Amino acid sequence: MGTTQLESVPEPKYWHLKTVLSEALDSEFTVGEILPNERELAARFGVARATLRQALEQLELEGRLQRRRGVGTTVAPPRMGVAVGTGQQAWPGGGDDAWQAVDSAVAAPPAAVAAALETAREETVHIVRRSRVSQGQPVAAELLYVPHTSVPDLSAIDAPSQAARARAVLRELQRLELDRQDRAVELGSARADDARELDRLPGAPVLVVTTRFFAAGRTAALSVATYRADTCRLTFGASGGVEIHHGPERRAS
């Protein structure tokens, strides 16, 4: 395909360019293929590099492209569905839970978390860190905040630190009778620690799923799960929980 000159259109030029680039991704590139550099792309489409960057950033936000350290901009694989349902209620760490325990620490949570847990600002809680991998790639990282009052017998458990300790916290939490859980989803930007764990650049778009677990009329635990927005999409239904499933194999779209 030869050089494409953009015609005068009512929408912003970068938005029209995004559509043109998207069509090129469908017809000329395959998943994982590295795009030409910005200078070549800007020359091909007859636009300024600033306009090109805006279009590329929008395509990354939509999950069409990925920016990879030391590699460049590549065509992203199809997004995986993140089903956010309300039917099934379950504590984290159950038999069907796809998350992997990484470690557990005792520390004071962020102010917003302390307020949600109704704990004093400097009061420590258990902070369980978990990760989720799909098809060999990290897709989500979670911090689960559990007050000491939710797992009062944990101190009697002889469990080492890190993953074993994290699993012990989850087992103790499941002793409680779960009343209900509330979930909220919002678009955010990857913090430095999330970016390292998810193999993304800081500031990359992410989906933040916050879940509050209630028992005995109070918040017994709070989960903050960060999903890669470039690989996940939201689906709504009554399946409950947050689970990742893969769509059919296809070219980038």
C-alpha positions in Angstrom: 0.0 0.0 0.0 1.4 3.4 -1.0 1.5 6.6 1.0 -1.9 7.6 2.4 -2.7 11.3 2.5 -5.4 12.3 5.0 -8.3 14.2 3.6 -10.0 17.0 5.3 -12.4 15.5 7.9 -14.6 17.1 10.6 -13.1 14.9 13.4 -9.6 15.6 14.8 -6.9 14.6 12.4 -5.4 12.1 14.9 -8.8 10.4 15.3 -9.1 9.9 11.6 -5.5 8.7 11.5 -6.4 6.2 14.2 -9.1 4.7 12.0 -6.6 4.5 9.0 -4.0 2.8 11.2 -6.5 0.4 12.6 -7.4 -0.7 9.1 -3.7 -1.1 8.3 -3.3 -3.3 11.4 -6.1 -5.6 10.2 -4.8 -5.9 6.6 -1.0 -5.7 6.8 0.2 -6.8 10.3 -0.1 -9.8 12.5 -0.1 -10.1 16.3 3.3 -9.5 17.8 4.7 -7.7 14.7 6.7 -4.6 15.3 5.5 -1.4 13.7 7.8 0.8 11.7 9.3 3.7 13.7 7.4 7.0 14.1 9.4 8.9 11.4 8.5 6.2 8.8 4.8 6.1 9.8 4.5 9.9 9.9 5.9 10.1 6.4 3.7 7.3 5.1 0.5 8.9 6.3 1.5 12.5 5.7 1.1 13.7 9.3 3.2 15.4 12.0 4.8 13.1 14.5 2.7 14.7 17.3 -0.5 13.7 15.5 0.9 10.2 15.0 1.7 9.8 18.7 -1.8 10.8 19.6 -3.2 8.1 17.3 -0.8 5.5 18.6 -1.6 6.3 22.2 -5.4 6.0 21.5 -4.8 2.6 19.8 -2.8 1.5 22.8 -5.6 2.5 25.1 -8.0 0.5 23.0 -5.8 -2.5 23.3 -4.7 -2.6 19.6 -1.0 -1.9 20.3 1.5 -2.6 23.0 4.6 -0.7 23.9 7.3 -3.1 25.1 10.5 -2.2 26.8 13.5 -2.7 24.5 11.3 -3.9 21.6 9.1 -1.0 20.4 5.4 -0.8 19.5 3.9 -4.2 18.5 0.5 -5.3 17.4 -1.4 -6.6 20.5 -3.2 -9.9 20.7 -7.0 -10.0 21.0 -8.2 -8.8 24.4 -9.3 -11.4 27.0 -12.7 -10.9 28.7 -12.9 -10.0 32.3 -16.3 -11.1 33.5 -17.6 -8.9 36.3 -20.8 -10.5 37.6 -22.8 -10.3 40.8 -24.3 -13.8 41.1 -21.6 -15.8 42.9 -20.2 -14.7 46.2 -16.9 -16.2 47.4 -13.9 -15.4 49.4 -10.6 -15.0 47.5 -8.4 -18.1 47.6 -11.2 -20.6 47.0 -10.9 -23.8 45.0 -11.8 -22.1 41.6 -9.6 -19.1 42.3 -7.1 -18.5 39.4 -4.9 -16.2 41.4 -1.5 -17.2 42.7 -0.3 -16.2 46.2 3.0 -14.3 46.1 3.6 -13.0 49.6 2.1 -11.4 52.7 3.2 -8.5 54.9 1.9 -6.6 57.9 1.8 -2.9 57.3 -0.4 0.2 57.6 -2.6 0.5 54.4 -3.2 3.6 52.3 -5.6 6.1 53.9 -8.4 5.3 51.5 -8.1 1.6 52.3 -8.1 2.2 56.0 -11.2 4.3 55.7 -13.0 1.5 53.8 -11.9 -1.1 56.4 -12.9 1.3 59.2 -9.5 0.9 60.8 -7.3 3.5 62.4 -5.0 5.3 60.0 -1.8 3.8 61.5 -3.3 0.4 62.4 -1.5 -2.4 60.5 -3.3 -5.0 58.4 -2.3 -8.1 56.5 -1.5 -7.2 52.9 -1.6 -10.3 50.6 -0.1 -9.9 47.2 -1.3 -12.1 44.4 -0.8 -12.4 40.7 -2.6 -13.8 37.7 -1.0 -15.2 34.6 -2.8 -16.2 31.4 -1.2 -18.0 28.4 2.2 -17.4 30.0 1.9 -13.6 30.4 1.1 -11.6 33.5 -2.4 -10.0 33.2 -3.2 -8.8 36.7 -1.8 -8.0 40.1 -3.8 -7.8 43.3 -3.3 -6.4 46.8 -5.7 -7.9 49.4 -6.1 -6.0 52.6 -7.3 -8.0 55.6 -7.7 -6.6 59.1 -6.3 -8.6 62.1 -9.9 -8.8 63.4 -10.9 -10.9 60.4 -8.2 -13.5 61.0 -7.7 -13.5 64.8 -6.3 -17.0 64.9 -3.6 -16.4 62.3 -0.9 -15.9 64.9 -1.3 -19.5 66.1 -0.5 -20.8 62.6 3.1 -21.8 62.0 3.6 -20.5 58.5 6.7 -19.0 57.0 6.6 -15.6 55.2 5.9 -15.0 51.6 3.6 -17.4 49.6 2.9 -19.8 52.5 1.9 -17.0 54.8 -0.3 -15.5 52.2 -2.1 -18.8 51.7 -2.5 -19.0 55.5 -4.2 -15.6 55.6 -6.6 -16.7 52.8 -7.5 -20.0 54.6 -8.3 -18.1 57.8 -10.4 -15.6 56.0 -12.6 -18.3 54.5 -13.6 -19.4 58.1 -15.8 -16.3 58.1 -19.4 -16.4 56.8 -19.5 -14.1 53.8 -22.5 -11.8 53.8 -22.0 -10.1 50.5 -19.4 -8.4 48.2 -19.4 -5.2 46.3 -17.3 -4.5 43.2 -16.3 -1.3 41.3 -14.3 -1.0 38.1 -12.5 2.1 36.9 -9.8 3.0 34.3 -6.5 4.0 35.8 -2.7 4.3 35.1 -0.1 1.7 36.1 2.0 2.8 39.1 5.7 1.9 39.1 5.2 -1.3 41.1 2.2 -2.5 39.1 4.1 -1.8 35.9 7.0 -3.9 36.9 4.8 -6.8 37.9 2.6 -6.6 34.7 5.6 -6.0 32.4 4.2 -2.6 31.3 5.6 0.9 31.2 4.6 3.2 34.1 1.5 5.1 33.2 0.1 2.4 30.9 -3.7 2.0 31.0 -5.0 -0.5 33.5 -8.4 -1.6 34.8 -8.7 -1.3 38.6 -11.2 -3.7 40.1 -12.0 -2.9 43.8 -13.9 -5.5 45.7 -15.2 -5.2 49.3 -16.0 -8.4 51.2 -18.5 -8.1 54.1 -18.9 -10.4 57.1 -20.8 -9.8 60.3 -22.0 -6.4 59.1 -18.5 -5.0 58.5 -15.9 -4.9 55.8 -13.8 -8.0 56.4 -11.4 -7.6 53.5 -10.7 -5.3 50.5 -9.2 -6.3 47.2 -7.6 -3.9 44.7 -6.8 -5.9 41.5 -5.1 -4.2 38.6 -5.6 -5.6 35.2 -3.7 -4.8 32.0 -6.2 -2.7 29.9 -4.4 -3.6 26.7 -5.1 -7.3 27.2 -8.5 -7.3 29.0 -12.0 -6.2 28.2 -15.0 -6.1 30.6 -18.0 -8.4 30.2 -21.0 -8.2 32.4 -23.1 -11.1 33.5 -24.2 -13.2 36.4 -21.3 -15.6 36.5 -19.8 -13.8 39.5 -16.2 -13.2 40.4 -13.6 -11.9 37.9 -12.4 -14.5 35.5 -10.3 -14.3 32.3 -11.3 -16.2 29.2 -9.8 -16.2 25.8 -11.6 -15.4 22.5 -11.1 -17.3 19.3 -7.7 -17.1 17.6 -7.7 -14.4 14.9 -5.6 -11.7 13.5 -5.2 -8.4 15.3 -8.6 -6.7 15.5 
